[in-house]
Amino acid sequence: MGALKALWNYRQFVISSIYNDLVSRFARSKLGGLWMIINPLAQVAIYALILSNVLAAKLPGIDSQYAYAVYLMAGLLAWTLFNEIVSRTTTLFIEQGNLLKKMSFPRITLPTIVAGSSILNNLLLLSAMLAIFLILGHHFTLSMFWLVPYALVLVVFAIGLGLTLGVLNIFVRDVGQIVTIILQMWFWFTPVVYPPTIIPEQYRHLLDFNPIYPIVNGYQSIIVYGGRPEIEGLLGTIIIGFFSLIVGFFLFRRASEEMVDVL
């Protein structure tokens, strides 16, 4: 409750920091914030160009030449949000070391700023993708509102995991390097650029050990098929997400005083 009260008292600082973060990232760029949309869409174009002819036929229930592109964008929308929060939070305290040593403010605002900035980026990307979907002739239903609880679970899990890794990275700097490698492997272990049906059946059960898979699969079910996702399959990720958030917050509170001395 103390952390929530601190966030409320410093809400203007959080909001202005999110705005400044977005502005500073593209301060001298001609296209500005458009790069937040161009980069992932370029990635989609590359994958779609290379793999669409191979994988489009393996997407059941979709009769469209753009089926794979829509499927890919839906998966990347979820993964991009998760990856950005975890990656940035892992190196957050090291990057903001000078600020932590010079100013007195609630340190919990830092991961909140990262989460807020990442969510805003993701919303802009979602808007661009929806516009592209409409151009491609892909229609939507009210099931799109199911993205809200899925995104909430995703953010909770990402913040908890990123906060834990961020604290550990202060004391063991190898953590930041290892996380980059793990996230790359995690991406390919998650059916983002390929449907799970292409995995041999005897190995498909391994997806049950991937906590991000139900979220990515939910995004794809909602956006691609326009139906109600299997919310029951999200229960395990919800439990893991809140557990990671509790662990991350516990480590953060225990190390909050010592981290400044180490930095």
Secondary structure, 3 states (H helix, E strand, C coil): CHHHHHHHHCHHHHHHHHHHHHHHHCCCCCCHHHHHHHHHHHHHHHHHHHHHHHHHHHCCCCCCCCHHHHHHHHHHHHHHHHHHHHHHHHCHHHHCHHHHHHCCCCCCHHHHHHHHHHHHHHHHHHHHHHHHHHHCCCCCCHHHHHHHHHHHHHHHHHHHHHHHHHHHHHHCCHHHHHHHHHHHHHHHHCCCCCCHHHCCCCCHHHHHHCCCHHHHHHHHHHHHHCCCCCHHHHHHHHHHHHHHHHHHHHHHHHHCCHHHHHC
